[in-house]
Amino acid sequence: MSVLRAPLLATTLFFVGIWLAAGGYAFTPFLLALLALLSLISIALYGWDKRAARRGTSRTPEKTLHLYAMLGGWPGAWLAQQAFRHKTVKPSFRRWFVVCVLLNLAVLAFLLFCPWNEPGRLWLDQKALQWWPVVLHAAGALA
């Protein structure tokens, strides 16, 4: 469990930080849900790849793992790396993983903090407000 302490702390701080930074925007829950979904997909991909590595079957391409990390699933990818002890030693993979995390954080910083992106944040808010009734209706149908 101690190997998971740092990734769990970083993941928690990441999601809380996004909530605090973007809490005033209507798109915040959608952004958090998207990032959580990408993290869950990353965990599944790493688990699948570890299983395939043990069995000697078809593997998940490293480009796919990096793509999901760059799109926002890096917290889940980091957790999976530690939990499955997978892709933690290969230096070239680790370097590209760090690049993907930094790119993702740069895009999020631009999205949330850059004054030039105010029109983008307003557009996302408008879209989120349009989708809230659809989401609430779907949630009521599922309940």
C-alpha positions in Angstrom: 0.0 0.0 0.0 2.9 2.4 0.6 3.8 2.4 -3.1 0.3 3.7 -3.8 0.5 6.5 -1.3 2.1 9.1 -3.6 -0.1 8.4 -6.6 -3.3 8.4 -4.4 -2.3 11.7 -2.8 -1.4 13.2 -6.2 -4.7 12.0 -7.7 -6.7 13.4 -4.8 -4.9 16.7 -5.0 -5.4 16.8 -8.7 -9.2 16.3 -8.6 -9.6 18.6 -5.6 -7.4 21.2 -7.3 -9.5 21.0 -10.5 -12.7 21.4 -8.4 -11.3 24.4 -6.5 -9.9 26.0 -9.7 -13.0 25.5 -11.8 -15.6 25.3 -9.2 -17.4 28.4 -10.4 -17.9 27.1 -13.9 -20.9 25.0 -15.0 -18.6 22.7 -17.0 -16.6 21.6 -13.8 -18.6 18.4 -13.1 -18.3 17.4 -16.8 -14.6 18.0 -16.7 -14.1 16.0 -13.5 -16.3 13.2 -14.8 -14.3 13.1 -18.1 -11.0 13.0 -16.2 -12.3 10.3 -13.9 -13.5 8.2 -16.8 -10.2 8.6 -18.6 -8.4 7.5 -15.4 -10.6 4.4 -15.1 -9.9 3.5 -18.8 -6.2 4.0 -18.2 -6.3 1.7 -15.2 -8.2 -1.0 -17.2 -5.7 -0.6 -20.1 -2.7 -1.1 -17.8 -4.3 -4.1 -16.2 -5.1 -5.6 -19.5 -1.5 -5.0 -20.7 0.0 -6.5 -17.6 -2.2 -9.5 -18.0 -1.2 -9.8 -21.7 2.5 -9.5 -20.7 2.2 -12.3 -18.3 0.4 -14.5 -20.8 2.5 -13.6 -23.8 -0.5 -12.4 -25.8 -1.2 -9.3 -27.8 -0.2 -6.2 -25.8 -1.7 -2.7 -25.6 0.6 -0.3 -27.6 2.6 2.2 -25.5 1.2 5.0 -27.7 -2.3 4.1 -26.6 -1.2 4.2 -22.9 0.4 7.6 -23.5 -2.6 8.9 -25.4 -4.9 8.2 -22.5 -2.4 9.8 -20.0 -2.1 12.9 -22.2 -5.9 13.2 -22.6 -6.3 13.3 -18.8 -6.1 9.7 -17.6 -2.6 10.1 -16.1 -3.8 9.9 -12.5 -5.3 6.5 -13.2 -2.3 5.5 -15.2 0.1 6.4 -12.4 -2.0 4.5 -9.9 -2.1 1.4 -12.2 1.6 1.6 -12.8 2.2 1.3 -9.1 -0.6 -1.1 -8.3 0.3 -3.6 -11.1 4.0 -2.8 -11.0 3.8 -2.3 -14.7 5.8 0.1 -16.9 7.7 1.5 -13.9 11.3 0.6 -15.0 11.6 1.3 -18.7 13.2 4.7 -19.0 11.9 5.7 -22.4 8.3 4.9 -21.3 8.8 6.9 -18.1 10.1 9.9 -19.9 7.2 10.0 -22.4 4.8 9.5 -19.5 6.1 12.6 -17.7 5.9 14.5 -21.0 2.2 13.4 -21.4 1.4 14.5 -17.8 3.1 17.9 -18.3 1.2 18.5 -21.6 -2.1 17.6 -19.9 -1.4 19.9 -17.0 -0.4 22.7 -19.4 -3.7 22.3 -21.4 -5.7 22.3 -18.2 -3.9 25.4 -16.9 -4.7 27.2 -20.2 -8.3 26.1 -20.1 -8.8 27.2 -16.5 -6.5 30.1 -15.9 -5.4 31.8 -19.2 -7.1 35.2 -19.6 -7.1 34.7 -23.4 -9.3 31.7 -23.0 -12.2 33.4 -21.3 -14.4 33.0 -24.5 -13.5 29.3 -24.4 -14.6 29.0 -20.8 -17.8 30.8 -21.5 -18.5 28.6 -24.5 -17.9 25.5 -22.3 -20.3 26.9 -19.7 -23.0 27.5 -22.3 -22.6 23.9 -23.6 -22.7 22.5 -20.0 -25.8 24.4 -19.2 -27.5 23.0 -22.3 -26.5 19.5 -21.4 -27.5 19.6 -17.7 -31.2 18.9 -18.4 -30.2 15.9 -20.6 -28.0 14.6 -17.9 -30.5 15.1 -15.1 -33.2 13.4 -17.3 -30.9 10.5 -18.0 -30.0 10.2 -14.3 -33.7 10.2 -13.4 -34.4 7.5 -16.0 -31.7 5.3 -14.6 -32.9 5.7 -11.0 
